[in-house]
């Protein structure tokens, strides 16, 4: 870009960033509408500005356009938004998830460095065949006379 002054360069950058933001907002609206339809939520009820501003606030966005831009730029997944919408429209399920008493169990694992996948031994066998000690290409063997 050949521009004569820094002010002109900044105006051009501003114009491009504004265009990208508008495209992101449109893309975010389309993505969100498609995800809402896919999840069988009532579109007219969900696309209400009050509902969307509540979800935007929960996801730490100050306004709806920033929220749409975040969805369009994929900073926020549509699945995450759908989960928040479900919790707004069906609070009983959200309470059940919060008060779930199912114990979380995890397997005790050793340190990462000691765990090797089962296929690694086969790969090692293919890449590094076992050589007899006398014919190993990387070991020096001493002759008995030296």
C-alpha positions in Angstrom: 0.0 0.0 0.0 1.5 3.3 -1.1 0.1 6.1 0.9 1.6 9.6 1.3 0.7 10.4 4.9 0.2 8.4 8.1 -3.3 9.9 8.5 -4.4 8.5 5.1 -2.9 5.1 6.0 -4.8 5.1 9.3 -8.1 6.0 7.5 -7.6 3.2 5.0 -6.9 0.7 7.9 -10.0 1.9 9.7 -12.2 1.5 6.7 -10.9 -2.1 6.2 -11.4 -3.0 9.8 -14.9 -1.6 9.8 -15.7 -3.7 6.7 -14.3 -6.8 8.4 -16.4 -6.1 11.5 -19.6 -5.7 9.5 -18.9 -9.0 7.7 -18.2 -10.7 11.0 -21.5 -9.4 12.4 -23.5 -10.7 9.4 -21.6 -14.0 9.6 -22.3 -14.3 13.3 -26.1 -13.6 12.8 -26.2 -16.3 10.1 -24.3 -18.8 12.2 -26.4 -18.2 15.2 -29.7 -18.4 13.3 -28.6 -21.7 11.7 -27.5 -23.2 15.1 -30.8 -22.1 16.8 -32.8 -23.7 14.1 -30.7 -26.9 14.3 -31.3 -27.1 18.1 -35.1 -26.6 17.7 -35.3 -23.5 19.8 -38.1 -21.0 19.0 -36.3 -18.5 16.7 -38.6 -15.5 17.3 -38.3 -16.0 21.1 -34.6 -16.5 21.1 -33.6 -13.7 18.7 -35.3 -11.2 21.0 -32.8 -8.3 21.9 -33.4 -8.8 25.6 -32.5 -12.5 25.5 -29.5 -11.9 23.3 -28.2 -9.1 25.4 -28.5 -11.3 28.5 -26.5 -14.1 26.8 -24.0 -11.5 25.5 -23.6 -10.3 29.1 -23.0 -13.8 30.4 -20.3 -14.2 27.7 -18.7 -10.9 28.7 -19.8 -8.9 25.7 -21.0 -5.3 26.3 -23.4 -5.1 23.3 -25.2 -7.4 20.9 -23.1 -6.3 17.8 -19.9 -7.2 19.6 -21.5 -10.5 20.5 -22.4 -11.2 16.9 -18.9 -10.2 15.8 -17.5 -12.6 18.4 -19.6 -15.5 17.0 -18.8 -14.5 13.4 -15.0 -14.4 14.1 -15.5 -17.7 16.0 -14.3 -16.4 19.3 -17.4 -17.9 20.8 -18.8 -21.2 19.6 -22.4 -21.4 18.6 -22.7 -24.5 20.8 -21.7 -22.4 23.8 -24.4 -19.8 22.9 -27.0 -22.5 22.5 -26.1 -23.9 26.0 -26.6 -20.5 27.5 -29.9 -20.1 25.6 -31.0 -23.5 26.9 -30.2 -22.5 30.4 -32.3 -19.3 30.0 -35.3 -21.0 28.5 -35.2 -24.2 30.6 -33.8 -23.3 34.0 -34.8 -26.7 35.5 -32.3 -28.5 33.4 -29.6 -26.0 34.3 -30.3 -26.5 38.0 -30.1 -30.3 37.6 -26.7 -29.9 35.9 -25.5 -27.6 38.7 -26.6 -29.9 41.5 -25.6 -33.2 39.9 -24.3 -35.5 42.6 -22.6 -38.0 40.3 -19.1 -38.5 41.5 -16.4 -37.7 39.0 -13.8 -40.4 38.8 -10.6 -40.3 37.0 -8.0 -42.8 36.3 -4.7 -42.4 38.0 -2.1 -41.9 35.4 1.7 -41.9 35.6 3.8 -39.1 34.3 3.6 -38.4 30.6 7.1 -39.3 29.9 6.6 -42.9 31.1 3.5 -43.5 29.1 4.1 -44.8 25.5 1.3 -45.6 23.1 1.0 -49.2 22.2 1.8 -48.5 18.6 5.2 -47.0 19.5 6.8 -50.3 20.1 5.7 -51.5 16.7 7.0 -48.4 15.1 10.3 -48.7 16.9 10.6 -52.3 15.7 10.0 -51.2 12.1 12.3 -48.3 12.2 15.1 -49.7 14.4 15.5 -53.4 13.8 17.4 -55.3 16.4 21.0 -55.8 15.2 23.4 -58.3 16.6 25.9 -56.6 18.9 28.8 -57.3 16.6 27.1 -55.9 13.4 25.4 -52.9 15.0 26.1 -49.8 12.8 26.5 -47.3 15.6 28.6 -49.2 18.0 32.3 -49.7 17.7 33.5 -53.2 18.2 37.0 -53.8 19.3 38.9 -56.5 17.6 40.7 -58.8 19.9 44.0 -58.0 18.5 43.9 -54.2 19.2 
